[in-house]
């Protein structure tokens, strides 16, 4: 789960990581009031969306009058912002963050994430703050320092000092970096984060460190431990189908193809998608209905699939171990009737009561075809999609 910048900064402040003074608002008039409370002669107005590249898309404006604050907020709120990290439709702006500007001496990149290859939490540090870290990694890999944290002893002081020397920090900023890194490490571990990124972490004209931007991704599997963070979920920033899937306990990710998949088990789903591509097709989604799926959940999965207008055929691949195949077949038939299914559906059933399930599908008098095996099912689904596309 992603947090908005203002939410991430609230968490930063809770852990003693300094950020600029600011306030998130949902109306242009409130933006003006926030600027008045902050005082000063200049302000920064930032669109709150779950995507990078806002500045280049007009989502970050520095203004020097209260009228301009209100105007900038009005120009963002209720609009969609399109960046290199969004779809062509973009993401809706429902809140803006009004902040006091910072006198910046230099910019630093600092991130904490899980490195799965080393099975460690790693700090990524670079003096090239404010830039896309992907571009830095590709063009100047020597400009990035990776510090791997032993999970037994945690982040060590010498690692923080090594980062400060690498960045060429001196004085207050040298001392403050250890505090910032230790606090971010505590935030990361205590809140089950998968990514904490500060880009940029700036050195002010006074020599202090300040997190001008903040990005936090949380591990969904750990949210049951953090009810306060789970409440920060913003469905407007997610694919509608993926939000609905979340409500019904389905693992769904929309893709660009036209052959929809409904499978029980993540590994089986990946294999199914591979076979679709092997047979010359493109999967329209990843959809795992889970090992203990029910007829009702299958019905909801079908509704999700059919909400995607790109879909031209559907491949259902169910291995009945915990769940009986005849119950799955009943769910497929029920869902097809509920949604008025007109697309071809190819079903591969194996496991408990698989033969009974195939018979139910065969006698349903609907456009549902039972395949002999997974390769045959993939071949039929891809052919059906091509025929429908034509």
N, C-alpha and C positions, 0 to 999 in steps of 0.2 A: 504494500500500500504506500502511495506517495503522499507526502505532506506539501501543502502550499508553503511558500517562502515565509509568510508571516507566522504560520504555525511552527515551522522549523526554528524560527528565531525565538519564539516563546520557549521552546524546549532548550535552546542554547542558553537563554537567560536563566532558566531554572538550574542549569549546570555551571553557571559562572563564566560562560563564553560571551564576551562583550559584543554587542551589536549596536547599530545606530538607533537613536530614538525614532519611533514611528508608531503608526496606528493603521489598522486595516478597516476599511469602510465599504459599504455597499451602495452608497448614493453619492452623487456629485456634491450635493450641499454638505454632506457629512465630511467630504474630503476638504472642503474649505474650512470647516470648523476644526478639523484635525490640524490643519496647517496653522491656524490661529493659535491653538494650544501649544504647538511646537515652537512657535515664535520664529524669529529670524527673518531673513530677506530672500532666501532661496529654499526650494523643496524639491524632492524627487518623488514622482508619481509612478508606481510600478503595477502593471497588470498582474493579477494572481492567476496563473495557469500552470498546469503540470507539464511544462516544456521549457527547454532552453532556447536561446536565440531570440528572446523577447525584444531586446534592444533594437536589433536589426529590423524587427517587424513593427516597430512603433509602439511597443508595449512598455517602454521606459522613457520618461521625459523629465528633464530638469527645467524647472520654471522659476520665475522670479517675481511673481505677483499672485495674490490670492485669487484673482479672476482667472489667471492661467491655470492654477491648481484645479479649480472647479471645471474649467473647460477641458483640461487634459483628462480628468476623471470621466467626464461626460462622454468624451470621445472614445473611451475604452470600455466602460461599463455597458453591458448588453450586446457587445459586439463579439465576433469571433476573431481570434488571433491565429494566423497561420505562420508556422516556423518550419525549419528543416526537421524538427522532431514531431510534428503533428501530421495528420492527414490533410488532404486538400481542403476539407471542410473547416479545419482548425478547431480550436477549443474556445468555449464561451468564457467571457470575463464577467464574473459575478461580484468580484471584490477587487479593490485596488489598495495598495499599501502606500501611505504617504509618510515620507521619512525626511529627516534633516540630512542635507548633503555632508559629505566627509572630505576634508582636505587630505588628499592622498599623496604620499611621498613615493610609495612603490607598492606593487601588487604581487601576491604570492598565491600559489595553488596548494590546497591541502585537502586530502580526502582520506577517509577510513572506509575500508570495505573488506569483504571476505574473499580471500584468494583460495579457490577450491583446489587448485593443483598442489599447493603447499599445505592446505588445511589449516591456514593461519589467518588471523586478522592482519591486514597490512595497511600501513600508512604510506600514501603517495604524496611526495613533496616536490614542488617545483618552483623556481623563481619566475617562471613564465605564467604568472597569474593573470586572469582576465581573458586568456585565450582558450580555445577548444583543446582540451587535454589530448584528444585523439590525434589532432594535428601535430601537437608537440611530440607525442610518442612516436609518430611516424617520421617526422622530419628531424627531431633533436632528441633521440632517446636518452642521450647522456644528460639531458637537462632534468631528468626525473630520478628521484631517489626513492627506492622502495625499502621500507623498514618493516620486517616481519616480527610479529609479537608472539612470544611463547605463551600459550594459554595458561601455563602453570604459574609463571611469575608475573605475567602482565607486562604492560609497557614500562620500560626502564628509563631512568634519568639519562643514562649515557646515550640512549637512542634519540631522545629529545635534543640533547646537546649536539649530537651528530647532525640532526636536521638543521639546527640553527647555524652551525658552521657551514653546512652545505649551501644554505641560503644567504650566507654572508651577513647575518644579523649582528647587531651590536647593541650595547646599552640596554634600555628598558625592553626593547622588542626581543632581544636574546633571552632575557629572563622570563618574559611573558609567554614565549612560545611553549616552554615546558608546561606551564599551567594550562594553556589552551589545549595542547595535545592530551594531557592527562584527563582533562575534563571531557573532551570529546570521546576518549576511550571509555570513560565511565558511562557517558550517555549511550554510546554504541552498544555496550554489553548489557546494560540494565534495561534497555528498551527493545531488545531483539531487533536491532537495525540490520539492514543488509548493505546500506550505503549512507555515509554522511559526507557531504562535500561542501567545501567553502571555496568559492571561486568568484571574486577574489577575497582572500584574507589580506587586509591592507595594513601597511605601516603608515600611520598618520604623520602629519608634519611635526607633531609633538613626540614622535617615536613610540607611540602605543600601537598595539595590535587591535584590529576591529574586523569582525565578520560582516562585510558589506552585503554578501549574498549567502544564502543557506539552502541546502537541499538535503532532505532526509527520505530514504526509502526504508520501510519497515517490512519485516518478514511476516507475511500473512499467517504463517503457522504459529507465530508467537502472540498474536493479537488477543487471544483469550486471556492472557495475563495482563493486558493493558486496556481496560475498558475505556479509560479516558482518551487514549490515542485512537482506539477504534471509532470513537464518536467523531473524530476529525475527518473521516472518510467523506469525500466529495464525489457523489455519483455523476455530477455534471461533467467531470473530467474524464470519464471512462466511457467505453463503448456500451450502448444501451443493453445490448444482448449479454455482454459480460457481467453487467450489474444484475440482470435478472438471473443469470446462471449462478451467481454468488448467493442469491437469496434461496435457491433451491438445492444448494450443495453440489452444483455441477461445475466441472473444470472446463471452461470454454474460452477459446481464443479465436478470434476471427482472422482469416487469411484471405489471400487474393484469388484463389482458384474458384472452380465451379462444381467440384464434386464434394458434397458434404459428407462428413464422417460422424458416426455415433458408435462409440466403442466403450467397453467396460474394462478399464485398466490403462494406465498411462503408457506402459511399454507396448501393449498391444495396439494402442492408438498410434504410436510412432511407427510401428511396423506397417500398419494399415496405410498411413500416409506415404510411406516409402514405396509400397506396392502400387499405389495410385500413380505416383510419379514414374515408376518403372514401366507402367502400362501406357504412358504417354499423356496422363492427365495431371491436373493440379488440384490439391486439396483446398476446400473452401474454409475449413476450420479444423481446429483441434477440439474434440469434445469427448471427455471422459465422464461417463455417467456413474462410475464407481462400481466396486465389486458387489455391493449389496443393493443394487438398484431395484426399483419397483416399477410397476406398470404406470403409476402416476408420474414418476420421474422421467420415464421414457416419453410420456405424452408432453411434458414440459420441454424436453430436449428437442422434440420434433418442432414445437412451436418456435424455439430459438432458431433452429436451422432454417425454417421457412421465412423467418423475418429478414433473411439475407437474400436480396433479389438476384444476386449473382448465381445462386445455386441452381443447377440444371438437373442434377441427379443426387440420390442419397445412398450411401453405403452404410449398412448397419452390420457391425461385426461384434457378436456377443459370444463369449465363452461362459457357459452356464456351470459354474462351480457352486458358489454360494447361492446364486439365484437360479431359478428354474427357467429353462428356455420357453416353455409354454406360457409362463407369465409374461415374459418379454414379448412374445408374439401377440398376446392379448393386448399389451400396452401399445404396440406398434399399430395394430388394427384400430384400437380405440382412438389413438392420436390422429391417425389418418382420417377417420370419420369426423372428428371434432374440427379439424382445420380444413376439411375439404381438399384433401391431398390430390394434386394433379400431376406431380412430378414422379418419374419412375423411381422405385425404391428397390435396391438389391440387398438381400439379407443373407448373412452367413451365420448360422447357429451351430454351436458345438457344445456338448456337455449334457448336463442333466435334462432329460425330457426333450432333447433336441429334435427327435423325429416327430414327436407330438407337436412341437412348435412349428415345424415345417408344414405339417398337415393343416394346421390352423391358418397359416399364411396362404397356402395353396387354395383353400376353400373360402377365402375372404372375398373373392370376386372383385379385388382391387388391383391396382398396378403395382403389385408387390411380388418380387421374384426371389425364390429361394435358390441360393448358389450351392454348388457341391463342396467347394473349398474356397479359401481366401483369395487365391490367385484368380480363380474363376469369377469370384465376386468383384474383385477390382477391375478385371477386364470388362465385365458387363456394365459396371457403373461408369467407367470412362467412355465406353461406346455409347451408352445412353445419353451422357452429357453432351457428347459431340453431335449426336443426332438432334437433341433438343436445341443446341446452339445454332445448328444449320436451319 
